Amino acid sequence: MNGPLALILAWALPAAPLHGREKVPAQWLGHADAVTCAAYSLDGRLVLTGGRDGLVRLWDPASGGLLASFAQESPVAAVGFSPDGKLAISASDHLSFRAWDTGTGALAYAHPGRDVFVYTARVSPDGRYVLSGGSDRTLRLWDPARNIEAVYWPGHPDYAQAVAFTRDGTKALAGGGHTEIWDVATGRMLVILHAPADVVLAAALSPDARLALTAGPEGDIRLWSAATGTLQAVWKAHLTPVNWLDFSPDGRLAVSAGDDRTVRLWDTASGQVLKTWLGHTNQVRTAVFSPDGRWVLSGGEDKVLRLWDAAAGAAEGRIRRLQSEGKRRGI
């Protein structure tokens, strides 16, 4: 076995278009502790999830099949892919960076952690960077492959507890007691969102970088102009903290996940809740759109991943328990 790969299940990826008309599994079981983060590959053919159990899991979203399970050294804070989907990338809550070949399971790189606790982290859409906010009250942009700090943004007066990238990776957002939007290439701060005193726990930037979403412990979601920093609207639905926000690829929809065990689908133009999805039995930690905008994948404290149909508004298909099916092969 090469590197910290626990298991590969030899299931072939489907040749058909993403999901198509197949029945899609509504529930995937596979983490031994809370699911903390999730990401789709750019072509939508792979899903990567990270958990508090220190495991990174690779899935086939069309079948619900578990393709691989990789070990991090501590709870996983962020996951992502290289643009071609050939590398699965993860960052731990102590900024240990690891990546694996999605085809063979071979370990591509592994770098030890640091003496800092990470409250929030995201992998950039191109897989080149990890943005983190930690206990040292700094915002840092890392090159995980080379294990170096690419940009250091000092002086953040509060702990950054939510970060986000635009889909092209050119801009980044960091939210804590206040929220800032930055130019990734230059490290220049572009705008400050003058939010109320509440801590920002979740944030997202629209694909065209025109809008930003933030949310905090009170459950309200705020829509901002990312260009001017002006508040556009306040959306009310969650009555408990919101843990994750994401825009659809076209920016017309948004999704939120909260401590109230719900996942909510929003119309960004009207601010109306289109769907409220029930099914999780504990706090929901993450919810992300598929690259085609059709599906939302969510996970949380109940250790379960659920796949929702953003068009139909329901969790589609049968419930499939992930078992040790197919041919196992160690890498």
N, C-alpha and C positions, 0 to 999 in steps of 0.2 A: 504494500500500500504506500503510495507516494504522497506525503503531506498528510494534513489532518482531515482527509476525506473519510467519512464514516461509512457511506454506502452509496452505490449507484444502482438504480433500477433501470434495466435496459428496455426502455419503452421508446419507440421511434416517434419523432415529431410528426404531426399530421401534414399531409401534402395539401389538404383542402384549405380554403381561406379561413381566417380567424373565426372560430366558433361556427359560422354558417348557420344552418338550421338544426344542428345537433342539439340534443339535450345536454345542457351543461351542468356539471355537478354543483349543487347549491352549497355544499358544505365539505370542506377539506380538513381533515384532522391530521396533525403531524408534529406539532410543537408540544413540548412538555411543560411550557410556561407561557406567559403572555406573548402574543404576537405584537411586536413593537414597530415594525416598518415593512413596507412592501414596495415593489417596483416592477413594471413591465419592461421587457426589451422593446426597442423602438419599432420592431416589426410585429410586436404583439404575440409572438410565438412562444415566449418564455415568461415566467413570473419568478421573481426572487422574493423571499420573505426572511425576516430576521426576528429572533425572539429573545426573551429574557433568559431562555435556557442556554444561550450561547451558541445556538445553531443557526446556520444559514441554509435555507432549503430552496431547491430549484424545482419548478413545477411546469407541467404542460397544461396550459389553461383550457385547451380544447377537451381534454379527457379527464382532467383532475389528477393525472398521474404524477407521482413524486419521482422526479428524475435523479435527484442527487441530494445528499445531506452533507454539509461541510461544518467543521467545528471552528468557532472563534474562541478566543481565550477568556472572554467575559461577555456579558449581555450585549446584544447587537443594537447599535444606535442608528445605523443607516445602511442601506443596500442600493445597488445600482448596477448597470451594465455598461460595457463599452458600446459604441455606436453599432458595431457589427454583431453584437450579441455573443461574441466569443469569450468574453471575460465576465465573470460574476464578481462584483466588488463589494466589500463590506468594511465598515468601521465600527469598532467597539466603543463602549462608553468610557474607555480610557485611551481612545485613539490608537488602537492597534489596527493596522491596515492589512487586509488580506484579499487576494484575488485568485480565482480558479478558472481553468479552462472549462467552458460549459460542455464541450464535446467529449473530452477525455476525463475530466475531473482532476487533472493534474494541477498542483499548486503552482501558480504563476509567481507570486511573491507573498511574503509574510514579514511584517515589521512589528517590533514590540511596541507596547503601549507607553504612555507617558504618565507623569505624576500630576494628573489633572482629571477631574470628573466632568464628563460632557453631559450637559443638560439637553442639548439638541444638536443634530447633525443631518446633513443631506449630501448625497452624491450628485454631482452635476450631471445634466443629461448626456454629456459626451463622455462621462466617466473619467475625466481628467483630474477633477478636483473633489475634495470633501470640504464643505463649509461647516465649521463647528463653533458653538458657544459653550463656554465652560465655567468652572468654579473660580477661575482666575479673572473673571470679568473681562475677557477679551473675545474678540471675534477673529477667527483665523481661517485662512484658506490654504488647504494642504494639497500637495501633489502626492497622492498615496503611493504611486508606483515608485517614485524616487525617495519617498519618506522625508520630504522637506517641506518647510513652510513657504508657500508661494507669496502670500500677502498677509501682513499683520495689521489689523485695525485696532489700535489701542484706544483707551479712553471711554469705552462703553460703560456708562455709570451704573448700569444694572446688569444682572445676569441675563444673558440672551437665552431665552427658553423656546424660541421658534425661529427657524431659518427656512429660506426657500430660494429657488432659482426660477428665472424665466425658462421656457422650454428650449430657447437657443443658448442658454447658459451665459448670456452677456451681462445680466443684472442679477443681483442678489438682495434679499431682504433679511433683516435681523430684528427680532422683536423681543422685548423684555418689559422693563418699565416704560420704555419708549421705543419707537420703531423707526428704522432707517433703511433706505434703499441705496445700494452701492453699485458702481460700475466695476465689474469683475476685472477687466483688463488693466485699468489704471488704479484701482483701489480708492477712487474718489467717491465721497458721499454725494449723492444726487439730491436727496430730499428727505425730510423728516416728517413722519406722520404724527401729528399731535393728538395722540389718543388720550382718553381719560387715564386716571392714575392706575387703573387695573392692569395687572400683569398680562402680557400677551403670551398665550400658551400655544396658539396655532396660527399659521400664516400661509398665504399663497400669493403668487404673482400670476396675472393672466398671461397667456401665450404671447400676446402682442405688447406686453409690458405697460399697457395703459391703465390697468386696474390692479388693486391689491385688496386682499381680504385679511382681516385679523380677528381673533376671538380670544376670550379670556375666561376666567373662572365664573363670571356671572352668566355665561351662556349666550350673550348677544354676539352677533357677527357684524362687523363693520366693513363697509365697502368704501374704498378710497380711490381718488385719482392718484396714480403712481407718478404722474408728471408734476403735479402741483402740491400734493400732500393734503388736499382738501377732502373732508368727509362727504361722501355722496349719499349714503343711506345706512340705516341700522336694521338688520334683520333679526327678528325675534322668533324663536321656536324652542331651542334648547333651554332647559331650566337649570342645567348643571354645567360644569366646565366642558368646553369644546377642546378636543385633543388634536384634531387634524382637519385641514382644509385642502381642497384641490380644485383646480379649474379643469373643465373639459378641454380637449385639444382645440376646439373652435371658440372657446371662451364664453359660449352661450349658457353653459350650465356650470354649477359648482356643487361640490359634495362636502358635507361636514360629518364628523364623527364625535360622539360625546360620551360623557360619563353616564348619561341617562339611558345607555344601551341602545341608542338609535343611530341610524345612518340616514341623513336627510339630503334630498336632491333639490337644488334651487335653480330658479330662473334668474340669471344675473341681471337682466334688463328690468324685470318687475319686482324682484326681491321676494317672489312668492315661493312657498314650499310646494314642489310638484309631487314629491313622494316622501313618505316617512317609512323606512324599512325597519321592521321589528324581527328579531330572531336571535340576536346575541343575548346571552344571559348574564353578561357583566359589562364593564366599561369597554368602549370601543376605542382603540388606540390609533388606528390608521384606516384610511379609505382612499383609494386611488383609481383614476379612470384608466381604462385600456386605451391604447393609441388611436383606435377608431372611435372612441367616445361612447361605444355601445354598452360597455360593462363597467361596473364598479366593484372592486375587490376590497373587502374590509376584514379586519382582524382586531383582536384585543385580549382582554384579561381572561376570556373563557377558552383561550387556546385554539379557537376555531377560526378558519378562514371562510368567508361567505362571498359568493359571487352573485351580484345583482344585475338584472337587466334594466339599464337606464331608460330603454324605450318602453318596455312593458310595465316596469315598476314593480317587478316581483323577483323573488329568488327562483331562478329557473332550474328545472330538471330534478333528477333524483338526488338523494343523499348517498354519497359514496364514502365509505370508510376506507382510508388508505391502508392497504395491507401489503404484506411482503409477497406481492404477486410478480410474475414474470421471472426472468433470469437475472440473478444478482451477479455482479462482477466487481471485484475489488480493483482499485486503480492504484 
